[in-house]
Amino acid sequence: MAHRALRTLAATALVGGLLTACTTEPVNNGSTGKGSSGGKLVLGFAQVGAESGWRTANTKSIREAAEKAGFTLKFSDAQQKQENQIKAIRTFIQQKVDVIAFSPVVESGWDTVLKEARNAGIPVILTDRAVDSQDTSLYRTFLGSDFVKEGEEAGKWLVKEYEGTSEPVNVVELQGTTGSAPANDRKAGFAAVVEGDPKFKVVASQTGDFTRAKGKEVMQAFLKSHKDIDVLYAHNDDMALGAIQAIEEAGKKPGTDIKVISVDGIKDAFVAMREKKINVVVECNPLLGDQLMELAKKVAAGESVPRRVEVEEGVFTQDQAAAALPGRQY
């Protein structure tokens, strides 16, 4: 599998002090880990937000798995703001949780707060998204997907779809949140595949923040600026579904007039594939809860764990969508 090399980080000076996390449920400021939780392992989890169907499924998986494992879960919703995640992590440190896990909003700017966690003796697990730091001792393991590979799979489908033709293929790209690992990597993986063939031209590329509303808004702008779009590559399903609304409102047929490539694999995307509005979806599995709890148990006990744990994923096309749809869990 292709993996992004960790890049050099210019450490960002962050506001010191212990701040209160933006949480979706009450937290016990007197918690001191297993000692004050009846022997239960205490996991502090700082989530990105609730920007998509994928993220909602990811949160549900983590909550359910924590309950099943008998953990005490301290949960924070960052509402897609890095400063909120940093506040949450500092609160978890103050509460002396046993393990901290989080899905970073963006890749850079984490060294300071992660050093604080390390100095407090609290192991950190990255989920879903990576951080861009040279100091890999700041976290114990990464659990999630290979975003570069996902981008490559999207590019491979496009190359195969237009195999044998020399006509120009104009592509527009809806990127994820600027600076986030999935946005960076899905863009890089896709580009690495299609840039070798001069007929593929990415004529516009802009962030849609992983949301349906922003995906529609940006696609509307693309359609006004470019009259000859052949393909839409969206970094997630929610942006693709918003873009499909814009394509239809412009009097075009998604999946036919403009082919649509997306990433994630939520149920709504499979419905759109069944309706021939999305051509292909590269799966990104959000159901990480059980694996996260197993890793948390091990790192809390001081056991060794792999530096990277990946989830199994596939690529689905229109002819597979109807059969696969009933079994989708998210």
N, C-alpha and C positions, 0 to 999 in steps of 0.2 A: 504494500500500500504506500501511496505517496504521503509524506508527512511534511508539514511546514517546519523549516528549521527555526529555532528560537532566535529572535532578532534582538539587537542591542537596545536596551531601554535607558532613556535619560530619566532618572528617578524624579518623580513629581513631588514637590513639597506640598504636603497635605495638612489640613487644619488639625491641630492636636486636640487632646482632651477627649473625655468619654462623652459621647453624644447618644441621644435616644434614637433607636431604630424606628423606621416607618414600618409598622407591623400590621398584619391583617388579623391578629388575634392577641389577646393580652399575654404579656410575658412576666415572669416572676423575677424581679430584680434581685431577689435574695438567693437565687439558685447558685449552687456551687458544685454542679456536676452530680455524679452518682451519689455522693454523700448526702445530698439534701433531696434526692428524688427517689427515695426508697430503693436504692440500688440500681435504678434504671439508667441506661446510658443516655446522656443528654446531647442531642444533635442540634446545632444552630445552622439553619439553612437560609441563605440570602438569595432569593429568586430574582430574576430579571424584571418580571412584571407579568402582565396577562395580555400581551399584545397580539396573540394569535391562538388559533385552535390547538396548535402544537404545544404552546406553552401551558395552556390550561390542562391538557392531558398530562404533561410532564409534572405539574404541580400535584394533580390528583394522584398520580403514581407514587410520588414521594410521600404524600400524606398517608395514603393507605398502607404503604410498605412500612412506614415508621410505626404506625399503630399495630400492624401485624407483628412486627419485631419486638414490640413492647418498649420502644424508645420514648423519651420525652422530647418532642419536637418544638424548637423555638423557630418560628417561621416569619420571614420578613419579605414583603413585596417592595422592590425598589422602584417600581413604576418607571422602569427604563432609565434611571438616573444613577450614574456611578457614585455620586456623593451619598445617595441613600444607602447603597450597598456598603460603602466604607463605614458609615454610621452604624449600620447593622452589625458588621463584623466587630467593631469596637465594643458595641454593647454585648455581643456574645463573649468577648474576651473578659469584660467586666463581670459577667455572670458566671464565668469559669465553666463554660460548657466543656464537654469531653472532646467533641469533634466539631469543626466548622466545615461546612460544604457550601459552595456557591457557584452560580453560573454567571461569569463576568459579563457585565453590560458591554464593555469594550476590552481590548487586549492590554492596553498600556495603563500605567499609573498605579500599580498595586503593591510595589515593593515595600513601601513604608508600612502600610497596615499589615501586610503579611509577615513582616519582620516582628511586628508587635505580637502577633499570634504565636510565632515561633519562640519569642522570648518568654511568653507566658506558658510555653510547653503544650500548646494546643495544636494538634495536627490538622492540616487543611487538605480537603479533597476538592478538586475542580470537577464540575460536572458540565457536560454539554459543550462548553466553550473554554478555550485555553487562555493563558496570559502570556504576554510577550516580555519575558524576563530571563536574563542570563543566569540568575540564581535559582536553580531548580530545587534547592533545598527548602525553598519557601513553601512548597506543597509536597504531599506524599505521593499523590497519584492523580491521573486524569481519567475520568469516566465519560465516554461519549462516542461521537461519530468522527469519521475522517472527512472533514468538509472539503478538502482538496479533491479527494476521490469522488465525492458527490458532484463537484463541478466537472470533473473529468468525464463522469458517466453522462452528464447532460451534453457535453461536447461530443462524445462518441455517438450518441443517438443522432445528433444533428448531422454529423459527418456521414453517417450511414444513410440517413433519410435523403440526403442530396447527392448520394454517390452516383457518379456517371453524368452529372450535369456540370456545365462550365458557366452557366448563367450566374450573375451576382446574386448573393443572398444577403439581404439587409436585416440585421439583428438589432433589436433594442433590448436593453438589460435593466431590470428592476433590481437594484442592489438592496441588501439588508442594511441595518443600522450602521452608519459610518463608523469605522474603526473596530467593529465587532469581528470576532474570529470567523463566524460563518460567512459574513459578507466578504471579508478579505480572501478567504480560502476558496469559496465557491466561485468567485470572480477569477482567481488565479488558476484554478483547476480547469475551468471552462476555456479560458484564454490559451492555456498551454496546448490544448487539443486543436482548437479551431484556427489559431494563428498560423498554423502550418499550411493552410489552404487559402490562397488569396481571394477566392470567391466569397468567403465569409467576411462581412464587414459589420462591426459593431458601430452603428451610426449614432447611437445615443445610449448613455449609461448614467443612471441617477438613482439615488437612494429613495426607497419607499417605506423605510423604517419598519419593515416586516408587517405592516398593517394593511387591512383591506381598503380602508378609506384613502390612505396615502397612495396605495398602488393604483387605485382608480384615478386619482388626481394627476399623478405623474404620467400615466398612460394617456390621459386626455391631452396633456401637453405634447407627448411624443407624436400623437396622431395629427395634431395641428402643425407640427414642425416637419414631419416626414410623411409624405404621401405614398411611399413605396415600401412599407414595412412588411417583411416576409415572415419574421420569427420574433416571438417574445420569449426571452429567458428570464424567469422570475426566481429570485433566491428563496422564496417560500410560497406556499399555496395561497395564503391569505392575500398577498399582493397580486398573485396571478388571478384570483377570483375577482378582486376589485378591478383589475385591468380588463377582464372579460366583460364586465359591465360597460366599461368605456368603449370597448371595441364594438359591442352590440349597439350601443347608443349612437355610434358613428356610422351605423348601417353596414358594418362588416360582419363576417361570420368567423368567430373564433374557432380555431382548430382546422379551418379550411383556408380562408383568406389570409389569416395570420396564424401560423402554427404556434402552439403554446407549450413551452417546456417549464416544468416547475419542480420544486424540491419540498419534501416533507412527507406527504402521504396521508393527510387527514381525510376523513370521510367525505367532506364536501368536495374535495378534489377528485375523489373516485367517482362521485356522482357526476361531476363535470366531464370526466373521461368517458363515462358510460354514455353521456349525452353528446360526445364527440367535440366538446369544447376545449378540452386539454388533450394534447397528443401523448405526453409522457410525463410521469412523475418519478423522480429519484427519491427513494425512501430515506427518511431520517427518523429513527425510532426514538420517541420521547419516553418510553416506558422503562426508565432507569431505576425506579425505586428499589426493587429487590436487590439489584446489584450494589446500589449505593449503601444500603443497610449492611450488607455483608462486608463491604470494604470498611465501613465505619467501625464495625466490631473489631476487625483485624488491626486497624491503625490505633484504635483506643487501647488495645491490648499490647501494642508495641510489636506486632507481627510484621513481617515483610510482605509487601504487596507489589504487583507489577507497576512500573512507572506509567503505563498506559493500558487501559482496558476498553476495548471497543465493542460495540453492539452489532448484531447481525442485521443487514439491510439489503434491500433489493431494488430493482428497477421495474416499473409497471407501465405497460402501454394500454391503449384503448381496448384491444382484444382481450386483455386480462382483467380489466376493471370490474366488469359485471360479476365475474366469478369470485373475485377477491373482496368485493364490497361488503357482503354479509359478515365476514370475519374480521373486519377492521375494528379495533378497540378504541380508536380515537378519531 
